[in-house]
Amino acid sequence: MSSLVKEDLAKKLFGPRRQRLHEFIEVEGSGAERCYLCAAVTKSEEVEICMVKHLRVDREEKYEIVEKWFLRDLEMIDGKEADTDNPYFDMHFHKVYSLEAYSCASKYTFARTLNKLNEMYLKKDLKMVNFDDTYLSDDSIWSSNNRDCLVLMRICFYASNLLCLSLCPLS
């Protein structure tokens, strides 16, 4: 499903603007509207982060950019709490934007993408606070393309270890 949305976004919104969509995540919008946070690279190799509203008009999917920022202006990303599984994060530009991703895994996916795009195009010191470094590093097994499944697998692994330890008799 998300690959179809990504393909549709790339074709209808970013392609005509001659931009390459690298990643998008669904974020909470107001009411019943769907919104996406997107990271794209322009033809002049500037990294754009934009909020896109998803509209359905007469059985046709339409997308509208409602807010746009540049990665070079991003001062910090605050993951709120690294120790808990929460989808909330703040992006600090000239003002702070508080967002809620669809899931904690998608929040980390977007943070990893911004980190990677920063390394490729800007090479600036991008401050990421309140994130678990294990999930942010690109060389980690947990950051592969199976994102949600691998995070779930790791949680299940820890849970099974706890279960085994709780069943072991104490001598």
Chimera marker file (.cmm) of the C-alpha trace (Angstrom):
<marker_set name="trace">
<marker id="1" x="0.000" y="0.000" z="0.000" r="1" g="1" b="0" radius="0.5"/>
<marker id="2" x="2.650" y="2.539" z="0.962" r="1" g="1" b="0" radius="0.5"/>
<marker id="3" x="4.664" y="1.781" z="-2.173" r="1" g="1" b="0" radius="0.5"/>
<marker id="4" x="1.582" y="2.628" z="-4.254" r="1" g="1" b="0" radius="0.5"/>
<marker id="5" x="1.156" y="5.923" z="-2.407" r="1" g="1" b="0" radius="0.5"/>
<marker id="6" x="4.860" y="6.683" z="-2.847" r="1" g="1" b="0" radius="0.5"/>
<marker id="7" x="4.625" y="5.942" z="-6.567" r="1" g="1" b="0" radius="0.5"/>
<marker id="8" x="1.505" y="8.118" z="-6.853" r="1" g="1" b="0" radius="0.5"/>
<marker id="9" x="3.140" y="10.997" z="-4.937" r="1" g="1" b="0" radius="0.5"/>
<marker id="10" x="6.257" y="10.750" z="-7.097" r="1" g="1" b="0" radius="0.5"/>
<marker id="11" x="4.229" y="10.761" z="-10.307" r="1" g="1" b="0" radius="0.5"/>
<marker id="12" x="1.604" y="13.397" z="-9.529" r="1" g="1" b="0" radius="0.5"/>
<marker id="13" x="3.384" y="15.816" z="-7.230" r="1" g="1" b="0" radius="0.5"/>
<marker id="14" x="7.170" y="15.489" z="-7.262" r="1" g="1" b="0" radius="0.5"/>
<marker id="15" x="7.774" y="14.365" z="-10.863" r="1" g="1" b="0" radius="0.5"/>
<marker id="16" x="6.198" y="17.455" z="-12.459" r="1" g="1" b="0" radius="0.5"/>
<marker id="17" x="8.294" y="19.625" z="-10.106" r="1" g="1" b="0" radius="0.5"/>
<marker id="18" x="11.420" y="17.703" z="-11.209" r="1" g="1" b="0" radius="0.5"/>
<marker id="19" x="12.104" y="16.379" z="-7.729" r="1" g="1" b="0" radius="0.5"/>
<marker id="20" x="13.044" y="12.926" z="-6.540" r="1" g="1" b="0" radius="0.5"/>
<marker id="21" x="10.972" y="11.649" z="-3.622" r="1" g="1" b="0" radius="0.5"/>
<marker id="22" x="13.190" y="9.721" z="-1.209" r="1" g="1" b="0" radius="0.5"/>
<marker id="23" x="10.818" y="8.972" z="1.647" r="1" g="1" b="0" radius="0.5"/>
<marker id="24" x="7.418" y="9.815" z="3.041" r="1" g="1" b="0" radius="0.5"/>
<marker id="25" x="5.555" y="8.949" z="6.205" r="1" g="1" b="0" radius="0.5"/>
<marker id="26" x="1.945" y="9.404" z="7.160" r="1" g="1" b="0" radius="0.5"/>
<marker id="27" x="1.422" y="11.929" z="9.935" r="1" g="1" b="0" radius="0.5"/>
<marker id="28" x="-1.633" y="13.018" z="11.876" r="1" g="1" b="0" radius="0.5"/>
<marker id="29" x="-3.667" y="15.676" z="10.143" r="1" g="1" b="0" radius="0.5"/>
<marker id="30" x="-6.557" y="17.641" z="11.510" r="1" g="1" b="0" radius="0.5"/>
<marker id="31" x="-9.791" y="15.656" z="11.518" r="1" g="1" b="0" radius="0.5"/>
<marker id="32" x="-10.160" y="13.011" z="8.840" r="1" g="1" b="0" radius="0.5"/>
<marker id="33" x="-7.602" y="14.395" z="6.395" r="1" g="1" b="0" radius="0.5"/>
<marker id="34" x="-4.524" y="12.394" z="5.544" r="1" g="1" b="0" radius="0.5"/>
<marker id="35" x="-1.171" y="14.114" z="5.559" r="1" g="1" b="0" radius="0.5"/>
<marker id="36" x="2.293" y="12.981" z="4.565" r="1" g="1" b="0" radius="0.5"/>
<marker id="37" x="5.696" y="14.277" z="5.572" r="1" g="1" b="0" radius="0.5"/>
<marker id="38" x="7.973" y="13.957" z="2.549" r="1" g="1" b="0" radius="0.5"/>
<marker id="39" x="11.694" y="14.243" z="1.900" r="1" g="1" b="0" radius="0.5"/>
<marker id="40" x="12.644" y="15.028" z="-1.689" r="1" g="1" b="0" radius="0.5"/>
<marker id="41" x="15.694" y="16.242" z="-3.570" r="1" g="1" b="0" radius="0.5"/>
<marker id="42" x="15.365" y="19.070" z="-6.072" r="1" g="1" b="0" radius="0.5"/>
<marker id="43" x="17.118" y="19.253" z="-9.424" r="1" g="1" b="0" radius="0.5"/>
<marker id="44" x="19.620" y="21.664" z="-7.864" r="1" g="1" b="0" radius="0.5"/>
<marker id="45" x="20.297" y="19.005" z="-5.180" r="1" g="1" b="0" radius="0.5"/>
<marker id="46" x="18.610" y="20.825" z="-2.326" r="1" g="1" b="0" radius="0.5"/>
<marker id="47" x="16.801" y="18.629" z="0.172" r="1" g="1" b="0" radius="0.5"/>
<marker id="48" x="13.205" y="19.678" z="0.732" r="1" g="1" b="0" radius="0.5"/>
<marker id="49" x="10.970" y="18.518" z="3.553" r="1" g="1" b="0" radius="0.5"/>
<marker id="50" x="7.301" y="19.157" z="2.951" r="1" g="1" b="0" radius="0.5"/>
<marker id="51" x="3.900" y="18.491" z="4.442" r="1" g="1" b="0" radius="0.5"/>
<marker id="52" x="1.493" y="17.171" z="1.849" r="1" g="1" b="0" radius="0.5"/>
<marker id="53" x="-2.273" y="17.020" z="2.224" r="1" g="1" b="0" radius="0.5"/>
<marker id="54" x="-3.986" y="14.066" z="0.529" r="1" g="1" b="0" radius="0.5"/>
<marker id="55" x="-7.301" y="14.956" z="-1.121" r="1" g="1" b="0" radius="0.5"/>
<marker id="56" x="-9.821" y="12.799" z="-2.927" r="1" g="1" b="0" radius="0.5"/>
<marker id="57" x="-11.719" y="14.716" z="-5.607" r="1" g="1" b="0" radius="0.5"/>
<marker id="58" x="-14.251" y="12.832" z="-7.746" r="1" g="1" b="0" radius="0.5"/>
<marker id="59" x="-12.528" y="9.447" z="-7.321" r="1" g="1" b="0" radius="0.5"/>
<marker id="60" x="-9.155" y="10.964" z="-8.138" r="1" g="1" b="0" radius="0.5"/>
<marker id="61" x="-6.275" y="11.245" z="-5.699" r="1" g="1" b="0" radius="0.5"/>
<marker id="62" x="-4.795" y="14.734" z="-5.428" r="1" g="1" b="0" radius="0.5"/>
<marker id="63" x="-1.936" y="16.044" z="-3.332" r="1" g="1" b="0" radius="0.5"/>
<marker id="64" x="-1.251" y="19.566" z="-2.140" r="1" g="1" b="0" radius="0.5"/>
<marker id="65" x="1.883" y="20.898" z="-0.453" r="1" g="1" b="0" radius="0.5"/>
<marker id="66" x="0.752" y="22.845" z="2.599" r="1" g="1" b="0" radius="0.5"/>
<marker id="67" x="4.141" y="23.528" z="4.236" r="1" g="1" b="0" radius="0.5"/>
<marker id="68" x="7.711" y="23.381" z="2.931" r="1" g="1" b="0" radius="0.5"/>
<marker id="69" x="11.128" y="23.613" z="4.555" r="1" g="1" b="0" radius="0.5"/>
<marker id="70" x="14.724" y="22.968" z="3.534" r="1" g="1" b="0" radius="0.5"/>
<marker id="71" x="16.941" y="20.485" z="5.321" r="1" g="1" b="0" radius="0.5"/>
<marker id="72" x="19.663" y="23.134" z="5.602" r="1" g="1" b="0" radius="0.5"/>
<marker id="73" x="17.279" y="25.116" z="7.869" r="1" g="1" b="0" radius="0.5"/>
<marker id="74" x="16.539" y="22.174" z="10.163" r="1" g="1" b="0" radius="0.5"/>
<marker id="75" x="18.253" y="22.845" z="13.471" r="1" g="1" b="0" radius="0.5"/>
<marker id="76" x="17.219" y="19.722" z="15.363" r="1" g="1" b="0" radius="0.5"/>
<marker id="77" x="14.895" y="16.723" z="15.402" r="1" g="1" b="0" radius="0.5"/>
<marker id="78" x="13.623" y="15.769" z="18.837" r="1" g="1" b="0" radius="0.5"/>
<marker id="79" x="12.273" y="12.214" z="19.087" r="1" g="1" b="0" radius="0.5"/>
<marker id="80" x="10.658" y="13.104" z="22.435" r="1" g="1" b="0" radius="0.5"/>
<marker id="81" x="11.488" y="9.894" z="24.358" r="1" g="1" b="0" radius="0.5"/>
<marker id="82" x="14.071" y="7.382" z="23.199" r="1" g="1" b="0" radius="0.5"/>
<marker id="83" x="13.057" y="4.811" z="25.816" r="1" g="1" b="0" radius="0.5"/>
<marker id="84" x="9.396" y="4.507" z="24.850" r="1" g="1" b="0" radius="0.5"/>
<marker id="85" x="7.607" y="3.428" z="21.717" r="1" g="1" b="0" radius="0.5"/>
<marker id="86" x="5.956" y="6.676" z="20.693" r="1" g="1" b="0" radius="0.5"/>
<marker id="87" x="5.304" y="8.295" z="17.315" r="1" g="1" b="0" radius="0.5"/>
<marker id="88" x="5.736" y="11.905" z="18.477" r="1" g="1" b="0" radius="0.5"/>
<marker id="89" x="8.609" y="14.121" z="17.381" r="1" g="1" b="0" radius="0.5"/>
<marker id="90" x="9.480" y="17.784" z="16.939" r="1" g="1" b="0" radius="0.5"/>
<marker id="91" x="11.272" y="19.390" z="14.014" r="1" g="1" b="0" radius="0.5"/>
<marker id="92" x="13.025" y="22.631" z="14.940" r="1" g="1" b="0" radius="0.5"/>
<marker id="93" x="13.254" y="25.140" z="12.092" r="1" g="1" b="0" radius="0.5"/>
<marker id="94" x="12.711" y="28.883" z="12.660" r="1" g="1" b="0" radius="0.5"/>
<marker id="95" x="9.837" y="27.572" z="14.801" r="1" g="1" b="0" radius="0.5"/>
<marker id="96" x="9.081" y="24.170" z="16.335" r="1" g="1" b="0" radius="0.5"/>
<marker id="97" x="6.684" y="21.828" z="14.541" r="1" g="1" b="0" radius="0.5"/>
<marker id="98" x="5.241" y="19.031" z="16.676" r="1" g="1" b="0" radius="0.5"/>
<marker id="99" x="4.238" y="15.985" z="14.652" r="1" g="1" b="0" radius="0.5"/>
<marker id="100" x="2.750" y="12.563" z="15.231" r="1" g="1" b="0" radius="0.5"/>
<marker id="101" x="3.845" y="9.855" z="12.815" r="1" g="1" b="0" radius="0.5"/>
<marker id="102" x="1.709" y="6.827" z="11.976" r="1" g="1" b="0" radius="0.5"/>
<marker id="103" x="4.064" y="4.669" z="14.061" r="1" g="1" b="0" radius="0.5"/>
<marker id="104" x="7.307" y="4.841" z="15.980" r="1" g="1" b="0" radius="0.5"/>
<marker id="105" x="8.984" y="2.832" z="13.210" r="1" g="1" b="0" radius="0.5"/>
<marker id="106" x="7.955" y="5.375" z="10.579" r="1" g="1" b="0" radius="0.5"/>
<marker id="107" x="9.304" y="8.191" z="12.775" r="1" g="1" b="0" radius="0.5"/>
<marker id="108" x="12.695" y="6.422" z="12.837" r="1" g="1" b="0" radius="0.5"/>
<marker id="109" x="12.496" y="5.749" z="9.097" r="1" g="1" b="0" radius="0.5"/>
<marker id="110" x="12.073" y="9.445" z="8.399" r="1" g="1" b="0" radius="0.5"/>
<marker id="111" x="14.860" y="10.420" z="10.807" r="1" g="1" b="0" radius="0.5"/>
<marker id="112" x="17.210" y="7.897" z="9.125" r="1" g="1" b="0" radius="0.5"/>
<marker id="113" x="16.301" y="9.294" z="5.705" r="1" g="1" b="0" radius="0.5"/>
<marker id="114" x="17.008" y="12.878" z="6.762" r="1" g="1" b="0" radius="0.5"/>
<marker id="115" x="20.296" y="11.761" z="8.295" r="1" g="1" b="0" radius="0.5"/>
<marker id="116" x="21.267" y="9.964" z="5.077" r="1" g="1" b="0" radius="0.5"/>
<marker id="117" x="20.254" y="12.900" z="2.856" r="1" g="1" b="0" radius="0.5"/>
<marker id="118" x="22.218" y="15.227" z="5.120" r="1" g="1" b="0" radius="0.5"/>
<marker id="119" x="25.333" y="13.061" z="4.705" r="1" g="1" b="0" radius="0.5"/>
<marker id="120" x="24.869" y="12.937" z="0.930" r="1" g="1" b="0" radius="0.5"/>
<marker id="121" x="24.096" y="16.593" z="0.199" r="1" g="1" b="0" radius="0.5"/>
<marker id="122" x="24.849" y="18.904" z="3.142" r="1" g="1" b="0" radius="0.5"/>
<marker id="123" x="27.344" y="17.253" z="5.479" r="1" g="1" b="0" radius="0.5"/>
<marker id="124" x="26.247" y="19.559" z="8.294" r="1" g="1" b="0" radius="0.5"/>
<marker id="125" x="25.960" y="18.668" z="11.955" r="1" g="1" b="0" radius="0.5"/>
<marker id="126" x="22.324" y="17.553" z="12.126" r="1" g="1" b="0" radius="0.5"/>
<marker id="127" x="21.239" y="17.344" z="15.741" r="1" g="1" b="0" radius="0.5"/>
<marker id="128" x="19.021" y="14.349" z="16.557" r="1" g="1" b="0" radius="0.5"/>
<marker id="129" x="18.060" y="14.053" z="20.199" r="1" g="1" b="0" radius="0.5"/>
<marker id="130" x="15.926" y="11.542" z="22.085" r="1" g="1" b="0" radius="0.5"/>
<marker id="131" x="16.316" y="8.787" z="19.497" r="1" g="1" b="0" radius="0.5"/>
<marker id="132" x="17.716" y="5.314" z="20.124" r="1" g="1" b="0" radius="0.5"/>
<marker id="133" x="21.027" y="5.274" z="18.190" r="1" g="1" b="0" radius="0.5"/>
<marker id="134" x="20.616" y="1.561" z="17.432" r="1" g="1" b="0" radius="0.5"/>
<marker id="135" x="17.715" y="2.312" z="15.111" r="1" g="1" b="0" radius="0.5"/>
<marker id="136" x="19.202" y="5.470" z="13.617" r="1" g="1" b="0" radius="0.5"/>
<marker id="137" x="22.406" y="4.021" z="12.204" r="1" g="1" b="0" radius="0.5"/>
<marker id="138" x="22.161" y="2.881" z="8.609" r="1" g="1" b="0" radius="0.5"/>
<marker id="139" x="24.559" y="-0.022" z="9.107" r="1" g="1" b="0" radius="0.5"/>
<marker id="140" x="22.328" y="-1.659" z="11.691" r="1" g="1" b="0" radius="0.5"/>
<marker id="141" x="20.404" y="-4.808" z="10.714" r="1" g="1" b="0" radius="0.5"/>
<marker id="142" x="17.315" y="-3.155" z="12.188" r="1" g="1" b="0" radius="0.5"/>
<marker id="143" x="17.374" y="-0.324" z="9.659" r="1" g="1" b="0" radius="0.5"/>
<marker id="144" x="16.904" y="-2.414" z="6.518" r="1" g="1" b="0" radius="0.5"/>
<marker id="145" x="13.923" y="-2.031" z="4.204" r="1" g="1" b="0" radius="0.5"/>
<marker id="146" x="11.773" y="-4.309" z="6.357" r="1" g="1" b="0" radius="0.5"/>
<marker id="147" x="11.563" y="-1.535" z="8.949" r="1" g="1" b="0" radius="0.5"/>
<marker id="148" x="8.376" y="-2.354" z="10.874" r="1" g="1" b="0" radius="0.5"/>
<marker id="149" x="8.906" y="-6.115" z="10.724" r="1" g="1" b="0" radius="0.5"/>
<marker id="150" x="12.452" y="-5.909" z="12.023" r="1" g="1" b="0" radius="0.5"/>
<marker id="151" x="11.491" y="-3.613" z="14.887" r="1" g="1" b="0" radius="0.5"/>
<marker id="152" x="8.688" y="-6.009" z="15.786" r="1" g="1" b="0" radius="0.5"/>
<marker id="153" x="11.086" y="-8.955" z="15.507" r="1" g="1" b="0" radius="0.5"/>
<marker id="154" x="13.503" y="-7.298" z="17.914" r="1" g="1" b="0" radius="0.5"/>
<marker id="155" x="10.715" y="-6.612" z="20.416" r="1" g="1" b="0" radius="0.5"/>
<marker id="156" x="9.583" y="-10.249" z="20.167" r="1" g="1" b="0" radius="0.5"/>
<marker id="157" x="13.165" y="-11.409" z="20.705" r="1" g="1" b="0" radius="0.5"/>
<marker id="158" x="13.436" y="-9.356" z="23.900" r="1" g="1" b="0" radius="0.5"/>
<marker id="159" x="10.018" y="-10.562" z="25.066" r="1" g="1" b="0" radius="0.5"/>
<marker id="160" x="10.952" y="-14.219" z="24.505" r="1" g="1" b="0" radius="0.5"/>
<marker id="161" x="14.193" y="-13.697" z="26.445" r="1" g="1" b="0" radius="0.5"/>
<marker id="162" x="12.239" y="-12.200" z="29.325" r="1" g="1" b="0" radius="0.5"/>
<marker id="163" x="9.777" y="-15.103" z="29.231" r="1" g="1" b="0" radius="0.5"/>
<marker id="164" x="12.600" y="-17.671" z="29.292" r="1" g="1" b="0" radius="0.5"/>
<marker id="165" x="14.288" y="-15.875" z="32.163" r="1" g="1" b="0" radius="0.5"/>
<marker id="166" x="11.051" y="-15.714" z="34.146" r="1" g="1" b="0" radius="0.5"/>
<marker id="167" x="10.503" y="-19.471" z="33.698" r="1" g="1" b="0" radius="0.5"/>
<marker id="168" x="13.978" y="-20.422" z="34.894" r="1" g="1" b="0" radius="0.5"/>
<marker id="169" x="13.914" y="-21.749" z="38.454" r="1" g="1" b="0" radius="0.5"/>
<marker id="170" x="16.013" y="-19.869" z="40.954" r="1" g="1" b="0" radius="0.5"/>
<marker id="171" x="18.376" y="-22.111" z="42.917" r="1" g="1" b="0" radius="0.5"/>
<link id1="1" id2="2" r="1" g="1" b="0" radius="0.2"/>
<link id1="2" id2="3" r="1" g="1" b="0" radius="0.2"/>
<link id1="3" id2="4" r="1" g="1" b="0" radius="0.2"/>
<link id1="4" id2="5" r="1" g="1" b="0" radius="0.2"/>
<link id1="5" id2="6" r="1" g="1" b="0" radius="0.2"/>
<link id1="6" id2="7" r="1" g="1" b="0" radius="0.2"/>
<link id1="7" id2="8" r="1" g="1" b="0" radius="0.2"/>
<link id1="8" id2="9" r="1" g="1" b="0" radius="0.2"/>
<link id1="9" id2="10" r="1" g="1" b="0" radius="0.2"/>
<link id1="10" id2="11" r="1" g="1" b="0" radius="0.2"/>
<link id1="11" id2="12" r="1" g="1" b="0" radius="0.2"/>
<link id1="12" id2="13" r="1" g="1" b="0" radius="0.2"/>
<link id1="13" id2="14" r="1" g="1" b="0" radius="0.2"/>
<link id1="14" id2="15" r="1" g="1" b="0" radius="0.2"/>
<link id1="15" id2="16" r="1" g="1" b="0" radius="0.2"/>
<link id1="16" id2="17" r="1" g="1" b="0" radius="0.2"/>
<link id1="17" id2="18" r="1" g="1" b="0" radius="0.2"/>
<link id1="18" id2="19" r="1" g="1" b="0" radius="0.2"/>
<link id1="19" id2="20" r="1" g="1" b="0" radius="0.2"/>
<link id1="20" id2="21" r="1" g="1" b="0" radius="0.2"/>
<link id1="21" id2="22" r="1" g="1" b="0" radius="0.2"/>
<link id1="22" id2="23" r="1" g="1" b="0" radius="0.2"/>
<link id1="23" id2="24" r="1" g="1" b="0" radius="0.2"/>
<link id1="24" id2="25" r="1" g="1" b="0" radius="0.2"/>
<link id1="25" id2="26" r="1" g="1" b="0" radius="0.2"/>
<link id1="26" id2="27" r="1" g="1" b="0" radius="0.2"/>
<link id1="27" id2="28" r="1" g="1" b="0" radius="0.2"/>
<link id1="28" id2="29" r="1" g="1" b="0" radius="0.2"/>
<link id1="29" id2="30" r="1" g="1" b="0" radius="0.2"/>
<link id1="30" id2="31" r="1" g="1" b="0" radius="0.2"/>
<link id1="31" id2="32" r="1" g="1" b="0" radius="0.2"/>
<link id1="32" id2="33" r="1" g="1" b="0" radius="0.2"/>
<link id1="33" id2="34" r="1" g="1" b="0" radius="0.2"/>
<link id1="34" id2="35" r="1" g="1" b="0" radius="0.2"/>
<link id1="35" id2="36" r="1" g="1" b="0" radius="0.2"/>
<link id1="36" id2="37" r="1" g="1" b="0" radius="0.2"/>
<link id1="37" id2="38" r="1" g="1" b="0" radius="0.2"/>
<link id1="38" id2="39" r="1" g="1" b="0" radius="0.2"/>
<link id1="39" id2="40" r="1" g="1" b="0" radius="0.2"/>
<link id1="40" id2="41" r="1" g="1" b="0" radius="0.2"/>
<link id1="41" id2="42" r="1" g="1" b="0" radius="0.2"/>
<link id1="42" id2="43" r="1" g="1" b="0" radius="0.2"/>
<link id1="43" id2="44" r="1" g="1" b="0" radius="0.2"/>
<link id1="44" id2="45" r="1" g="1" b="0" radius="0.2"/>
<link id1="45" id2="46" r="1" g="1" b="0" radius="0.2"/>
<link id1="46" id2="47" r="1" g="1" b="0" radius="0.2"/>
<link id1="47" id2="48" r="1" g="1" b="0" radius="0.2"/>
<link id1="48" id2="49" r="1" g="1" b="0" radius="0.2"/>
<link id1="49" id2="50" r="1" g="1" b="0" radius="0.2"/>
<link id1="50" id2="51" r="1" g="1" b="0" radius="0.2"/>
<link id1="51" id2="52" r="1" g="1" b="0" radius="0.2"/>
<link id1="52" id2="53" r="1" g="1" b="0" radius="0.2"/>
<link id1="53" id2="54" r="1" g="1" b="0" radius="0.2"/>
<link id1="54" id2="55" r="1" g="1" b="0" radius="0.2"/>
<link id1="55" id2="56" r="1" g="1" b="0" radius="0.2"/>
<link id1="56" id2="57" r="1" g="1" b="0" radius="0.2"/>
<link id1="57" id2="58" r="1" g="1" b="0" radius="0.2"/>
<link id1="58" id2="59" r="1" g="1" b="0" radius="0.2"/>
<link id1="59" id2="60" r="1" g="1" b="0" radius="0.2"/>
<link id1="60" id2="61" r="1" g="1" b="0" radius="0.2"/>
<link id1="61" id2="62" r="1" g="1" b="0" radius="0.2"/>
<link id1="62" id2="63" r="1" g="1" b="0" radius="0.2"/>
<link id1="63" id2="64" r="1" g="1" b="0" radius="0.2"/>
<link id1="64" id2="65" r="1" g="1" b="0" radius="0.2"/>
<link id1="65" id2="66" r="1" g="1" b="0" radius="0.2"/>
<link id1="66" id2="67" r="1" g="1" b="0" radius="0.2"/>
<link id1="67" id2="68" r="1" g="1" b="0" radius="0.2"/>
<link id1="68" id2="69" r="1" g="1" b="0" radius="0.2"/>
<link id1="69" id2="70" r="1" g="1" b="0" radius="0.2"/>
<link id1="70" id2="71" r="1" g="1" b="0" radius="0.2"/>
<link id1="71" id2="72" r="1" g="1" b="0" radius="0.2"/>
<link id1="72" id2="73" r="1" g="1" b="0" radius="0.2"/>
<link id1="73" id2="74" r="1" g="1" b="0" radius="0.2"/>
<link id1="74" id2="75" r="1" g="1" b="0" radius="0.2"/>
<link id1="75" id2="76" r="1" g="1" b="0" radius="0.2"/>
<link id1="76" id2="77" r="1" g="1" b="0" radius="0.2"/>
<link id1="77" id2="78" r="1" g="1" b="0" radius="0.2"/>
<link id1="78" id2="79" r="1" g="1" b="0" radius="0.2"/>
<link id1="79" id2="80" r="1" g="1" b="0" radius="0.2"/>
<link id1="80" id2="81" r="1" g="1" b="0" radius="0.2"/>
<link id1="81" id2="82" r="1" g="1" b="0" radius="0.2"/>
<link id1="82" id2="83" r="1" g="1" b="0" radius="0.2"/>
<link id1="83" id2="84" r="1" g="1" b="0" radius="0.2"/>
<link id1="84" id2="85" r="1" g="1" b="0" radius="0.2"/>
<link id1="85" id2="86" r="1" g="1" b="0" radius="0.2"/>
<link id1="86" id2="87" r="1" g="1" b="0" radius="0.2"/>
<link id1="87" id2="88" r="1" g="1" b="0" radius="0.2"/>
<link id1="88" id2="89" r="1" g="1" b="0" radius="0.2"/>
<link id1="89" id2="90" r="1" g="1" b="0" radius="0.2"/>
<link id1="90" id2="91" r="1" g="1" b="0" radius="0.2"/>
<link id1="91" id2="92" r="1" g="1" b="0" radius="0.2"/>
<link id1="92" id2="93" r="1" g="1" b="0" radius="0.2"/>
<link id1="93" id2="94" r="1" g="1" b="0" radius="0.2"/>
<link id1="94" id2="95" r="1" g="1" b="0" radius="0.2"/>
<link id1="95" id2="96" r="1" g="1" b="0" radius="0.2"/>
<link id1="96" id2="97" r="1" g="1" b="0" radius="0.2"/>
<link id1="97" id2="98" r="1" g="1" b="0" radius="0.2"/>
<link id1="98" id2="99" r="1" g="1" b="0" radius="0.2"/>
<link id1="99" id2="100" r="1" g="1" b="0" radius="0.2"/>
<link id1="100" id2="101" r="1" g="1" b="0" radius="0.2"/>
<link id1="101" id2="102" r="1" g="1" b="0" radius="0.2"/>
<link id1="102" id2="103" r="1" g="1" b="0" radius="0.2"/>
<link id1="103" id2="104" r="1" g="1" b="0" radius="0.2"/>
<link id1="104" id2="105" r="1" g="1" b="0" radius="0.2"/>
<link id1="105" id2="106" r="1" g="1" b="0" radius="0.2"/>
<link id1="106" id2="107" r="1" g="1" b="0" radius="0.2"/>
<link id1="107" id2="108" r="1" g="1" b="0" radius="0.2"/>
<link id1="108" id2="109" r="1" g="1" b="0" radius="0.2"/>
<link id1="109" id2="110" r="1" g="1" b="0" radius="0.2"/>
<link id1="110" id2="111" r="1" g="1" b="0" radius="0.2"/>
<link id1="111" id2="112" r="1" g="1" b="0" radius="0.2"/>
<link id1="112" id2="113" r="1" g="1" b="0" radius="0.2"/>
<link id1="113" id2="114" r="1" g="1" b="0" radius="0.2"/>
<link id1="114" id2="115" r="1" g="1" b="0" radius="0.2"/>
<link id1="115" id2="116" r="1" g="1" b="0" radius="0.2"/>
<link id1="116" id2="117" r="1" g="1" b="0" radius="0.2"/>
<link id1="117" id2="118" r="1" g="1" b="0" radius="0.2"/>
<link id1="118" id2="119" r="1" g="1" b="0" radius="0.2"/>
<link id1="119" id2="120" r="1" g="1" b="0" radius="0.2"/>
<link id1="120" id2="121" r="1" g="1" b="0" radius="0.2"/>
<link id1="121" id2="122" r="1" g="1" b="0" radius="0.2"/>
<link id1="122" id2="123" r="1" g="1" b="0" radius="0.2"/>
<link id1="123" id2="124" r="1" g="1" b="0" radius="0.2"/>
<link id1="124" id2="125" r="1" g="1" b="0" radius="0.2"/>
<link id1="125" id2="126" r="1" g="1" b="0" radius="0.2"/>
<link id1="126" id2="127" r="1" g="1" b="0" radius="0.2"/>
<link id1="127" id2="128" r="1" g="1" b="0" radius="0.2"/>
<link id1="128" id2="129" r="1" g="1" b="0" radius="0.2"/>
<link id1="129" id2="130" r="1" g="1" b="0" radius="0.2"/>
<link id1="130" id2="131" r="1" g="1" b="0" radius="0.2"/>
<link id1="131" id2="132" r="1" g="1" b="0" radius="0.2"/>
<link id1="132" id2="133" r="1" g="1" b="0" radius="0.2"/>
<link id1="133" id2="134" r="1" g="1" b="0" radius="0.2"/>
<link id1="134" id2="135" r="1" g="1" b="0" radius="0.2"/>
<link id1="135" id2="136" r="1" g="1" b="0" radius="0.2"/>
<link id1="136" id2="137" r="1" g="1" b="0" radius="0.2"/>
<link id1="137" id2="138" r="1" g="1" b="0" radius="0.2"/>
<link id1="138" id2="139" r="1" g="1" b="0" radius="0.2"/>
<link id1="139" id2="140" r="1" g="1" b="0" radius="0.2"/>
<link id1="140" id2="141" r="1" g="1" b="0" radius="0.2"/>
<link id1="141" id2="142" r="1" g="1" b="0" radius="0.2"/>
<link id1="142" id2="143" r="1" g="1" b="0" radius="0.2"/>
<link id1="143" id2="144" r="1" g="1" b="0" radius="0.2"/>
<link id1="144" id2="145" r="1" g="1" b="0" radius="0.2"/>
<link id1="145" id2="146" r="1" g="1" b="0" radius="0.2"/>
<link id1="146" id2="147" r="1" g="1" b="0" radius="0.2"/>
<link id1="147" id2="148" r="1" g="1" b="0" radius="0.2"/>
<link id1="148" id2="149" r="1" g="1" b="0" radius="0.2"/>
<link id1="149" id2="150" r="1" g="1" b="0" radius="0.2"/>
<link id1="150" id2="151" r="1" g="1" b="0" radius="0.2"/>
<link id1="151" id2="152" r="1" g="1" b="0" radius="0.2"/>
<link id1="152" id2="153" r="1" g="1" b="0" radius="0.2"/>
<link id1="153" id2="154" r="1" g="1" b="0" radius="0.2"/>
<link id1="154" id2="155" r="1" g="1" b="0" radius="0.2"/>
<link id1="155" id2="156" r="1" g="1" b="0" radius="0.2"/>
<link id1="156" id2="157" r="1" g="1" b="0" radius="0.2"/>
<link id1="157" id2="158" r="1" g="1" b="0" radius="0.2"/>
<link id1="158" id2="159" r="1" g="1" b="0" radius="0.2"/>
<link id1="159" id2="160" r="1" g="1" b="0" radius="0.2"/>
<link id1="160" id2="161" r="1" g="1" b="0" radius="0.2"/>
<link id1="161" id2="162" r="1" g="1" b="0" radius="0.2"/>
<link id1="162" id2="163" r="1" g="1" b="0" radius="0.2"/>
<link id1="163" id2="164" r="1" g="1" b="0" radius="0.2"/>
<link id1="164" id2="165" r="1" g="1" b="0" radius="0.2"/>
<link id1="165" id2="166" r="1" g="1" b="0" radius="0.2"/>
<link id1="166" id2="167" r="1" g="1" b="0" radius="0.2"/>
<link id1="167" id2="168" r="1" g="1" b="0" radius="0.2"/>
<link id1="168" id2="169" r="1" g="1" b="0" radius="0.2"/>
<link id1="169" id2="170" r="1" g="1" b="0" radius="0.2"/>
<link id1="170" id2="171" r="1" g="1" b="0" radius="0.2"/>
</marker_set>
